[in-house]
Amino acid sequence: MSLTLEMVLWILLAFFIGCILGYALRTALTGSPKSKKSSKPSPRAQQSKSGTATLSKEAEPAVASPESPEAVTGEGEGAPASPKVQVGPQAGLKGQAQRSKPPTARKSQPAAGTPVRPKAIPAPRGGTPDKLQRISGVGPKLEGVLHRLGIFHFDQIAEWTPEQEQWVDEHLKFKGRIARDEWIKQARLLANGKEEDFARLYGTVAGNAKKSATPNKKQMNGRSSSKA
Protein backbone atom coordinates (compact mmCIF):
# COMPACT_ATOMS: atom_id res chain seq x y z
CA MET A 1 0.00 0.00 0.00
CA SER A 2 2.73 2.44 0.86
CA LEU A 3 4.62 1.46 -2.28
CA THR A 4 1.73 2.28 -4.57
CA LEU A 5 1.14 5.61 -2.83
CA GLU A 6 4.79 6.50 -3.27
CA MET A 7 4.59 5.65 -6.98
CA VAL A 8 1.53 7.87 -7.45
CA LEU A 9 3.28 10.80 -5.77
CA TRP A 10 6.34 10.41 -7.97
CA ILE A 11 4.14 10.34 -11.09
CA LEU A 12 2.30 13.51 -10.02
CA LEU A 13 5.58 15.26 -9.27
CA ALA A 14 6.96 14.31 -12.69
CA PHE A 15 3.73 15.58 -14.31
CA PHE A 16 3.95 18.99 -12.61
CA ILE A 17 7.62 19.32 -13.49
CA GLY A 18 6.83 18.51 -17.15
CA CYS A 19 4.05 21.08 -17.22
CA ILE A 20 6.33 23.74 -15.78
CA LEU A 21 9.12 22.95 -18.28
CA GLY A 22 6.69 22.93 -21.21
CA TYR A 23 5.20 26.29 -20.22
CA ALA A 24 8.65 27.81 -19.81
CA LEU A 25 9.79 26.46 -23.20
CA ARG A 26 6.66 27.76 -24.91
CA THR A 27 6.98 31.26 -23.47
CA ALA A 28 10.65 31.37 -24.44
CA LEU A 29 9.88 30.51 -28.06
CA THR A 30 6.68 32.51 -28.69
CA GLY A 31 7.03 35.33 -26.16
CA SER A 32 4.86 36.29 -23.27
CA PRO A 33 1.11 36.27 -23.90
CA LYS A 34 0.73 39.74 -22.42
CA SER A 35 3.16 41.28 -24.90
CA LYS A 36 1.49 39.40 -27.72
CA LYS A 37 -1.90 40.78 -26.73
CA SER A 38 -0.54 44.31 -26.38
CA SER A 39 1.11 44.20 -29.81
CA LYS A 40 -2.23 43.68 -31.50
CA PRO A 41 -3.87 47.04 -32.32
CA SER A 42 -7.33 47.72 -31.07
CA PRO A 43 -10.22 47.81 -33.57
CA ARG A 44 -10.62 51.57 -33.06
CA ALA A 45 -6.93 52.14 -33.86
CA GLN A 46 -7.28 49.99 -36.96
CA GLN A 47 -10.28 52.03 -38.07
CA SER A 48 -8.46 55.35 -37.50
CA LYS A 49 -5.40 54.13 -39.34
CA SER A 50 -7.45 52.88 -42.27
CA GLY A 51 -9.34 56.21 -42.34
CA THR A 52 -6.16 58.31 -42.46
CA ALA A 53 -4.71 55.99 -45.07
CA THR A 54 -7.71 56.42 -47.35
CA LEU A 55 -7.72 60.17 -46.81
CA SER A 56 -4.04 60.45 -47.67
CA LYS A 57 -4.57 58.36 -50.79
CA GLU A 58 -7.48 60.54 -51.86
CA ALA A 59 -5.53 63.75 -51.14
CA GLU A 60 -2.58 62.69 -53.26
CA PRO A 61 -3.04 63.45 -57.00
CA ALA A 62 -3.12 60.46 -59.26
CA VAL A 63 0.16 60.36 -61.15
CA ALA A 64 0.40 57.99 -64.06
CA SER A 65 3.39 55.72 -64.10
CA PRO A 66 5.77 56.45 -66.99
CA GLU A 67 6.16 52.76 -67.75
CA SER A 68 2.83 52.31 -69.52
CA PRO A 69 2.33 54.31 -72.79
CA GLU A 70 -1.36 54.73 -72.01
CA ALA A 71 -0.55 56.54 -68.78
CA VAL A 72 1.91 58.88 -70.55
CA THR A 73 -0.33 59.84 -73.45
CA GLY A 74 -3.58 59.58 -71.49
CA GLU A 75 -5.14 57.64 -74.34
CA GLY A 76 -6.09 53.99 -74.59
CA GLU A 77 -7.27 51.90 -77.43
CA GLY A 78 -10.56 53.34 -78.57
CA ALA A 79 -10.62 55.95 -75.79
CA PRO A 80 -11.00 59.67 -76.68
CA ALA A 81 -8.07 61.97 -76.02
CA SER A 82 -8.47 63.81 -72.76
CA PRO A 83 -6.92 67.26 -72.22
CA LYS A 84 -3.76 67.29 -70.15
CA VAL A 85 -4.23 69.03 -66.83
CA GLN A 86 -1.26 69.98 -64.71
CA VAL A 87 -1.83 68.94 -61.12
CA GLY A 88 0.49 69.89 -58.31
CA PRO A 89 1.82 72.82 -56.34
CA GLN A 90 3.38 74.42 -59.42
CA ALA A 91 -0.01 74.81 -61.08
CA GLY A 92 -1.37 76.48 -57.95
CA LEU A 93 1.60 78.86 -57.77
CA LYS A 94 1.20 79.82 -61.43
CA GLY A 95 -2.48 80.50 -60.89
CA GLN A 96 -1.76 82.69 -57.87
CA ALA A 97 0.95 84.58 -59.77
CA GLN A 98 -1.42 85.25 -62.65
CA ARG A 99 -4.11 86.48 -60.26
CA SER A 100 -1.71 88.69 -58.33
CA LYS A 101 -0.47 90.51 -61.45
CA PRO A 102 -2.38 93.76 -61.86
CA PRO A 103 -3.77 94.44 -65.31
CA THR A 104 -1.44 96.70 -67.27
CA ALA A 105 -3.08 99.84 -68.56
CA ARG A 106 -2.69 100.13 -72.31
CA LYS A 107 -1.63 103.52 -73.55
CA SER A 108 -4.11 104.79 -76.08
CA GLN A 109 -2.23 106.05 -79.12
CA PRO A 110 -4.01 107.98 -81.87
CA ALA A 111 -4.38 106.12 -85.13
CA ALA A 112 -2.43 107.24 -88.18
CA GLY A 113 -4.15 110.14 -89.91
CA THR A 114 -6.07 111.25 -86.82
CA PRO A 115 -5.76 115.00 -86.16
CA VAL A 116 -3.51 115.75 -83.17
CA ARG A 117 -3.20 119.10 -81.44
CA PRO A 118 0.34 120.48 -81.72
CA LYS A 119 2.48 121.00 -78.63
CA ALA A 120 1.86 124.33 -76.98
CA ILE A 121 3.92 126.44 -74.59
CA PRO A 122 2.42 128.72 -71.92
CA ALA A 123 4.40 131.81 -72.91
CA PRO A 124 6.92 132.86 -75.55
CA ARG A 125 10.54 131.99 -74.89
CA GLY A 126 12.47 134.96 -73.62
CA GLY A 127 9.21 136.90 -73.33
CA THR A 128 9.26 137.88 -77.01
CA PRO A 129 7.36 135.90 -79.67
CA ASP A 130 8.39 135.64 -83.29
CA LYS A 131 6.57 137.79 -85.80
CA LEU A 132 4.31 135.09 -87.21
CA GLN A 133 2.79 137.60 -89.64
CA ARG A 134 5.89 137.13 -91.80
CA ILE A 135 4.40 133.80 -92.87
CA SER A 136 2.33 134.26 -96.00
CA GLY A 137 -1.32 133.81 -95.07
CA VAL A 138 -0.98 134.87 -91.41
CA GLY A 139 -2.51 138.23 -90.49
CA PRO A 140 -2.81 140.08 -87.16
CA LYS A 141 -6.01 138.28 -86.11
CA LEU A 142 -4.67 134.87 -87.06
CA GLU A 143 -1.45 135.60 -85.21
CA GLY A 144 -3.51 136.26 -82.06
CA VAL A 145 -5.36 132.95 -82.54
CA LEU A 146 -2.06 131.09 -82.80
CA HIS A 147 -0.86 132.79 -79.62
CA ARG A 148 -3.98 131.59 -77.81
CA LEU A 149 -3.17 128.06 -78.98
CA GLY A 150 0.29 128.35 -77.40
CA ILE A 151 2.19 128.84 -80.68
CA PHE A 152 4.60 131.78 -80.56
CA HIS A 153 7.69 130.78 -82.62
CA PHE A 154 8.58 129.66 -86.12
CA ASP A 155 10.25 126.45 -84.95
CA GLN A 156 6.97 125.30 -83.39
CA ILE A 157 5.21 125.51 -86.76
CA ALA A 158 8.24 124.00 -88.52
CA GLU A 159 7.94 120.86 -86.35
CA TRP A 160 4.28 120.22 -87.11
CA THR A 161 3.45 116.71 -88.28
CA PRO A 162 0.77 116.11 -90.95
CA GLU A 163 -1.67 115.18 -88.17
CA GLN A 164 -0.93 118.40 -86.27
CA GLU A 165 -1.23 120.46 -89.43
CA GLN A 166 -4.61 118.81 -90.07
CA TRP A 167 -5.76 119.63 -86.54
CA VAL A 168 -4.91 123.35 -86.88
CA ASP A 169 -6.46 123.47 -90.35
CA GLU A 170 -9.70 121.94 -89.06
CA HIS A 171 -9.65 124.13 -85.95
CA LEU A 172 -9.33 127.29 -88.07
CA LYS A 173 -11.69 125.88 -90.75
CA PHE A 174 -9.20 126.69 -93.49
CA LYS A 175 -10.02 123.67 -95.71
CA GLY A 176 -6.40 122.98 -96.67
CA ARG A 177 -5.18 126.57 -96.76
CA ILE A 178 -2.21 125.85 -94.47
CA ALA A 179 -0.85 123.30 -96.94
CA ARG A 180 -1.55 125.53 -99.93
CA ASP A 181 0.24 128.52 -98.36
CA GLU A 182 3.13 126.26 -97.23
CA TRP A 183 3.19 127.45 -93.62
CA ILE A 184 5.54 124.70 -92.47
CA LYS A 185 8.03 125.30 -95.27
CA GLN A 186 8.02 129.08 -94.63
CA ALA A 187 8.41 128.62 -90.88
CA ARG A 188 11.30 126.19 -91.42
CA LEU A 189 13.19 128.72 -93.53
CA LEU A 190 12.59 131.50 -90.99
CA ALA A 191 13.51 129.29 -88.02
CA ASN A 192 16.80 128.26 -89.68
CA GLY A 193 17.65 131.89 -90.55
CA LYS A 194 17.54 131.36 -94.34
CA GLU A 195 16.37 134.87 -95.09
CA GLU A 196 17.66 134.93 -98.68
CA ASP A 197 15.78 131.77 -99.63
CA PHE A 198 12.69 133.05 -97.88
CA ALA A 199 12.94 136.45 -99.64
CA ARG A 200 13.44 134.76 -102.99
CA LEU A 201 10.42 132.48 -102.54
CA TYR A 202 8.04 134.48 -100.36
CA GLY A 203 9.46 137.99 -99.92
CA THR A 204 10.87 139.67 -96.80
CA VAL A 205 7.33 140.57 -95.70
CA ALA A 206 4.37 138.28 -96.26
CA GLY A 207 3.35 138.27 -99.94
CA ASN A 208 5.55 141.19 -101.11
CA ALA A 209 7.82 139.13 -103.35
CA LYS A 210 5.03 137.38 -105.18
CA LYS A 211 3.10 140.61 -105.75
CA SER A 212 6.14 142.55 -106.94
CA ALA A 213 7.25 139.74 -109.22
CA THR A 214 3.98 139.85 -111.17
CA PRO A 215 3.17 143.52 -112.08
CA ASN A 216 -0.47 144.40 -112.65
CA LYS A 217 -2.02 145.92 -115.75
CA LYS A 218 -1.84 149.52 -114.44
CA GLN A 219 1.91 149.24 -114.02
CA MET A 220 2.27 147.83 -117.51
CA ASN A 221 0.16 150.64 -118.97
CA GLY A 222 2.17 153.26 -117.08
CA ARG A 223 5.42 151.85 -118.38
CA SER A 224 4.16 151.76 -121.98
CA SER A 225 2.90 155.36 -121.85
CA SER A 226 6.20 156.62 -120.40
CA LYS A 227 8.08 154.94 -123.19
CA ALA A 228 5.82 156.54 -125.79
C-alpha beads as a LAMMPS data file, in Angstrom:
LAMMPS data file: protein, C-alpha beads

228 atoms
227 bonds

1 atom types
1 bond types

-500.0 500.0 xlo xhi
-500.0 500.0 ylo yhi
-500.0 500.0 zlo zhi

Masses

1 110.0

Atoms # bond

1 1 1 0.000 0.000 0.000
2 1 1 2.731 2.435 0.858
3 1 1 4.621 1.458 -2.276
4 1 1 1.734 2.277 -4.566
5 1 1 1.142 5.606 -2.828
6 1 1 4.789 6.505 -3.266
7 1 1 4.591 5.645 -6.983
8 1 1 1.526 7.873 -7.447
9 1 1 3.279 10.797 -5.765
10 1 1 6.340 10.409 -7.971
11 1 1 4.137 10.341 -11.086
12 1 1 2.300 13.508 -10.024
13 1 1 5.577 15.258 -9.269
14 1 1 6.956 14.311 -12.694
15 1 1 3.727 15.584 -14.308
16 1 1 3.945 18.989 -12.613
17 1 1 7.624 19.320 -13.493
18 1 1 6.832 18.508 -17.146
19 1 1 4.047 21.084 -17.219
20 1 1 6.334 23.743 -15.778
21 1 1 9.117 22.948 -18.281
22 1 1 6.687 22.927 -21.214
23 1 1 5.202 26.286 -20.222
24 1 1 8.653 27.806 -19.812
25 1 1 9.795 26.460 -23.196
26 1 1 6.655 27.757 -24.907
27 1 1 6.981 31.263 -23.473
28 1 1 10.653 31.365 -24.436
29 1 1 9.878 30.508 -28.060
30 1 1 6.681 32.513 -28.692
31 1 1 7.030 35.331 -26.162
32 1 1 4.855 36.292 -23.272
33 1 1 1.113 36.268 -23.902
34 1 1 0.725 39.745 -22.420
35 1 1 3.158 41.282 -24.904
36 1 1 1.487 39.404 -27.719
37 1 1 -1.896 40.779 -26.729
38 1 1 -0.539 44.313 -26.375
39 1 1 1.112 44.205 -29.806
40 1 1 -2.230 43.681 -31.497
41 1 1 -3.868 47.042 -32.316
42 1 1 -7.332 47.720 -31.069
43 1 1 -10.225 47.809 -33.567
44 1 1 -10.622 51.571 -33.062
45 1 1 -6.931 52.139 -33.858
46 1 1 -7.278 49.995 -36.960
47 1 1 -10.282 52.030 -38.071
48 1 1 -8.464 55.346 -37.496
49 1 1 -5.396 54.126 -39.344
50 1 1 -7.450 52.880 -42.267
51 1 1 -9.338 56.207 -42.340
52 1 1 -6.158 58.313 -42.460
53 1 1 -4.708 55.993 -45.073
54 1 1 -7.713 56.419 -47.347
55 1 1 -7.722 60.173 -46.814
56 1 1 -4.039 60.452 -47.674
57 1 1 -4.572 58.360 -50.785
58 1 1 -7.478 60.545 -51.865
59 1 1 -5.535 63.746 -51.142
60 1 1 -2.582 62.693 -53.261
61 1 1 -3.039 63.449 -57.001
62 1 1 -3.123 60.457 -59.255
63 1 1 0.159 60.357 -61.147
64 1 1 0.405 57.994 -64.060
65 1 1 3.386 55.717 -64.098
66 1 1 5.769 56.455 -66.986
67 1 1 6.158 52.757 -67.747
68 1 1 2.830 52.311 -69.525
69 1 1 2.327 54.307 -72.793
70 1 1 -1.361 54.732 -72.007
71 1 1 -0.547 56.542 -68.781
72 1 1 1.911 58.885 -70.552
73 1 1 -0.331 59.840 -73.452
74 1 1 -3.577 59.579 -71.486
75 1 1 -5.135 57.644 -74.338
76 1 1 -6.087 53.989 -74.594
77 1 1 -7.274 51.898 -77.435
78 1 1 -10.560 53.342 -78.568
79 1 1 -10.619 55.953 -75.791
80 1 1 -11.004 59.666 -76.683
81 1 1 -8.069 61.970 -76.016
82 1 1 -8.467 63.814 -72.757
83 1 1 -6.916 67.257 -72.224
84 1 1 -3.760 67.291 -70.153
85 1 1 -4.233 69.029 -66.829
86 1 1 -1.256 69.976 -64.712
87 1 1 -1.831 68.944 -61.115
88 1 1 0.495 69.890 -58.314
89 1 1 1.819 72.823 -56.341
90 1 1 3.381 74.423 -59.416
91 1 1 -0.008 74.810 -61.075
92 1 1 -1.369 76.484 -57.950
93 1 1 1.604 78.855 -57.774
94 1 1 1.198 79.816 -61.427
95 1 1 -2.481 80.498 -60.889
96 1 1 -1.757 82.686 -57.872
97 1 1 0.952 84.581 -59.770
98 1 1 -1.421 85.250 -62.646
99 1 1 -4.113 86.483 -60.262
100 1 1 -1.706 88.685 -58.333
101 1 1 -0.466 90.506 -61.454
102 1 1 -2.384 93.761 -61.858
103 1 1 -3.771 94.440 -65.314
104 1 1 -1.445 96.702 -67.267
105 1 1 -3.079 99.838 -68.563
106 1 1 -2.693 100.133 -72.310
107 1 1 -1.635 103.519 -73.550
108 1 1 -4.109 104.788 -76.082
109 1 1 -2.233 106.051 -79.120
110 1 1 -4.006 107.980 -81.867
111 1 1 -4.377 106.123 -85.125
112 1 1 -2.433 107.245 -88.178
113 1 1 -4.151 110.140 -89.913
114 1 1 -6.074 111.249 -86.823
115 1 1 -5.762 115.002 -86.156
116 1 1 -3.508 115.750 -83.170
117 1 1 -3.201 119.097 -81.443
118 1 1 0.336 120.484 -81.720
119 1 1 2.481 120.997 -78.629
120 1 1 1.862 124.335 -76.981
121 1 1 3.925 126.440 -74.589
122 1 1 2.418 128.717 -71.918
123 1 1 4.398 131.812 -72.908
124 1 1 6.919 132.864 -75.555
125 1 1 10.535 131.989 -74.894
126 1 1 12.470 134.965 -73.622
127 1 1 9.212 136.902 -73.328
128 1 1 9.259 137.885 -77.013
129 1 1 7.356 135.899 -79.669
130 1 1 8.392 135.641 -83.292
131 1 1 6.570 137.788 -85.804
132 1 1 4.308 135.092 -87.210
133 1 1 2.790 137.603 -89.642
134 1 1 5.892 137.133 -91.804
135 1 1 4.400 133.798 -92.875
136 1 1 2.334 134.261 -95.996
137 1 1 -1.316 133.811 -95.065
138 1 1 -0.979 134.871 -91.410
139 1 1 -2.511 138.229 -90.485
140 1 1 -2.807 140.079 -87.155
141 1 1 -6.012 138.283 -86.111
142 1 1 -4.674 134.869 -87.058
143 1 1 -1.453 135.600 -85.209
144 1 1 -3.506 136.261 -82.064
145 1 1 -5.360 132.947 -82.541
146 1 1 -2.056 131.092 -82.805
147 1 1 -0.856 132.793 -79.615
148 1 1 -3.976 131.594 -77.805
149 1 1 -3.166 128.057 -78.985
150 1 1 0.287 128.350 -77.397
151 1 1 2.189 128.844 -80.679
152 1 1 4.604 131.781 -80.561
153 1 1 7.689 130.775 -82.621
154 1 1 8.582 129.664 -86.119
155 1 1 10.252 126.455 -84.948
156 1 1 6.970 125.302 -83.392
157 1 1 5.209 125.509 -86.757
158 1 1 8.236 123.995 -88.520
159 1 1 7.945 120.860 -86.351
160 1 1 4.280 120.222 -87.112
161 1 1 3.448 116.707 -88.279
162 1 1 0.770 116.115 -90.950
163 1 1 -1.671 115.177 -88.170
164 1 1 -0.932 118.401 -86.272
165 1 1 -1.233 120.463 -89.434
166 1 1 -4.608 118.806 -90.066
167 1 1 -5.762 119.632 -86.536
168 1 1 -4.910 123.352 -86.881
169 1 1 -6.463 123.475 -90.347
170 1 1 -9.705 121.944 -89.056
171 1 1 -9.651 124.130 -85.948
172 1 1 -9.332 127.293 -88.067
173 1 1 -11.693 125.880 -90.745
174 1 1 -9.196 126.687 -93.495
175 1 1 -10.023 123.675 -95.708
176 1 1 -6.400 122.978 -96.666
177 1 1 -5.184 126.566 -96.760
178 1 1 -2.212 125.852 -94.475
179 1 1 -0.847 123.298 -96.939
180 1 1 -1.546 125.532 -99.927
181 1 1 0.243 128.524 -98.363
182 1 1 3.131 126.257 -97.225
183 1 1 3.193 127.446 -93.621
184 1 1 5.538 124.698 -92.473
185 1 1 8.032 125.303 -95.272
186 1 1 8.017 129.077 -94.631
187 1 1 8.413 128.616 -90.876
188 1 1 11.299 126.187 -91.420
189 1 1 13.185 128.717 -93.527
190 1 1 12.586 131.499 -90.991
191 1 1 13.507 129.291 -88.022
192 1 1 16.798 128.264 -89.679
193 1 1 17.651 131.889 -90.551
194 1 1 17.539 131.359 -94.343
195 1 1 16.374 134.872 -95.085
196 1 1 17.664 134.925 -98.676
197 1 1 15.781 131.770 -99.625
198 1 1 12.692 133.052 -97.879
199 1 1 12.940 136.454 -99.638
200 1 1 13.437 134.759 -102.991
201 1 1 10.422 132.478 -102.539
202 1 1 8.036 134.480 -100.356
203 1 1 9.458 137.989 -99.917
204 1 1 10.870 139.668 -96.797
205 1 1 7.332 140.569 -95.700
206 1 1 4.371 138.283 -96.262
207 1 1 3.349 138.266 -99.939
208 1 1 5.548 141.191 -101.109
209 1 1 7.818 139.129 -103.348
210 1 1 5.030 137.382 -105.175
211 1 1 3.103 140.608 -105.746
212 1 1 6.140 142.553 -106.941
213 1 1 7.255 139.736 -109.220
214 1 1 3.978 139.852 -111.166
215 1 1 3.167 143.519 -112.082
216 1 1 -0.468 144.400 -112.648
217 1 1 -2.019 145.923 -115.755
218 1 1 -1.835 149.523 -114.436
219 1 1 1.911 149.242 -114.017
220 1 1 2.268 147.828 -117.507
221 1 1 0.161 150.636 -118.974
222 1 1 2.166 153.257 -117.080
223 1 1 5.416 151.850 -118.375
224 1 1 4.156 151.755 -121.979
225 1 1 2.904 155.365 -121.846
226 1 1 6.195 156.619 -120.403
227 1 1 8.081 154.939 -123.189
228 1 1 5.821 156.538 -125.790

Bonds

1 1 1 2
2 1 2 3
3 1 3 4
4 1 4 5
5 1 5 6
6 1 6 7
7 1 7 8
8 1 8 9
9 1 9 10
10 1 10 11
11 1 11 12
12 1 12 13
13 1 13 14
14 1 14 15
15 1 15 16
16 1 16 17
17 1 17 18
18 1 18 19
19 1 19 20
20 1 20 21
21 1 21 22
22 1 22 23
23 1 23 24
24 1 24 25
25 1 25 26
26 1 26 27
27 1 27 28
28 1 28 29
29 1 29 30
30 1 30 31
31 1 31 32
32 1 32 33
33 1 33 34
34 1 34 35
35 1 35 36
36 1 36 37
37 1 37 38
38 1 38 39
39 1 39 40
40 1 40 41
41 1 41 42
42 1 42 43
43 1 43 44
44 1 44 45
45 1 45 46
46 1 46 47
47 1 47 48
48 1 48 49
49 1 49 50
50 1 50 51
51 1 51 52
52 1 52 53
53 1 53 54
54 1 54 55
55 1 55 56
56 1 56 57
57 1 57 58
58 1 58 59
59 1 59 60
60 1 60 61
61 1 61 62
62 1 62 63
63 1 63 64
64 1 64 65
65 1 65 66
66 1 66 67
67 1 67 68
68 1 68 69
69 1 69 70
70 1 70 71
71 1 71 72
72 1 72 73
73 1 73 74
74 1 74 75
75 1 75 76
76 1 76 77
77 1 77 78
78 1 78 79
79 1 79 80
80 1 80 81
81 1 81 82
82 1 82 83
83 1 83 84
84 1 84 85
85 1 85 86
86 1 86 87
87 1 87 88
88 1 88 89
89 1 89 90
90 1 90 91
91 1 91 92
92 1 92 93
93 1 93 94
94 1 94 95
95 1 95 96
96 1 96 97
97 1 97 98
98 1 98 99
99 1 99 100
100 1 100 101
101 1 101 102
102 1 102 103
103 1 103 104
104 1 104 105
105 1 105 106
106 1 106 107
107 1 107 108
108 1 108 109
109 1 109 110
110 1 110 111
111 1 111 112
112 1 112 113
113 1 113 114
114 1 114 115
115 1 115 116
116 1 116 117
117 1 117 118
118 1 118 119
119 1 119 120
120 1 120 121
121 1 121 122
122 1 122 123
123 1 123 124
124 1 124 125
125 1 125 126
126 1 126 127
127 1 127 128
128 1 128 129
129 1 129 130
130 1 130 131
131 1 131 132
132 1 132 133
133 1 133 134
134 1 134 135
135 1 135 136
136 1 136 137
137 1 137 138
138 1 138 139
139 1 139 140
140 1 140 141
141 1 141 142
142 1 142 143
143 1 143 144
144 1 144 145
145 1 145 146
146 1 146 147
147 1 147 148
148 1 148 149
149 1 149 150
150 1 150 151
151 1 151 152
152 1 152 153
153 1 153 154
154 1 154 155
155 1 155 156
156 1 156 157
157 1 157 158
158 1 158 159
159 1 159 160
160 1 160 161
161 1 161 162
162 1 162 163
163 1 163 164
164 1 164 165
165 1 165 166
166 1 166 167
167 1 167 168
168 1 168 169
169 1 169 170
170 1 170 171
171 1 171 172
172 1 172 173
173 1 173 174
174 1 174 175
175 1 175 176
176 1 176 177
177 1 177 178
178 1 178 179
179 1 179 180
180 1 180 181
181 1 181 182
182 1 182 183
183 1 183 184
184 1 184 185
185 1 185 186
186 1 186 187
187 1 187 188
188 1 188 189
189 1 189 190
190 1 190 191
191 1 191 192
192 1 192 193
193 1 193 194
194 1 194 195
195 1 195 196
196 1 196 197
197 1 197 198
198 1 198 199
199 1 199 200
200 1 200 201
201 1 201 202
202 1 202 203
203 1 203 204
204 1 204 205
205 1 205 206
206 1 206 207
207 1 207 208
208 1 208 209
209 1 209 210
210 1 210 211
211 1 211 212
212 1 212 213
213 1 213 214
214 1 214 215
215 1 215 216
216 1 216 217
217 1 217 218
218 1 218 219
219 1 219 220
220 1 220 221
221 1 221 222
222 1 222 223
223 1 223 224
224 1 224 225
225 1 225 226
226 1 226 227
227 1 227 228
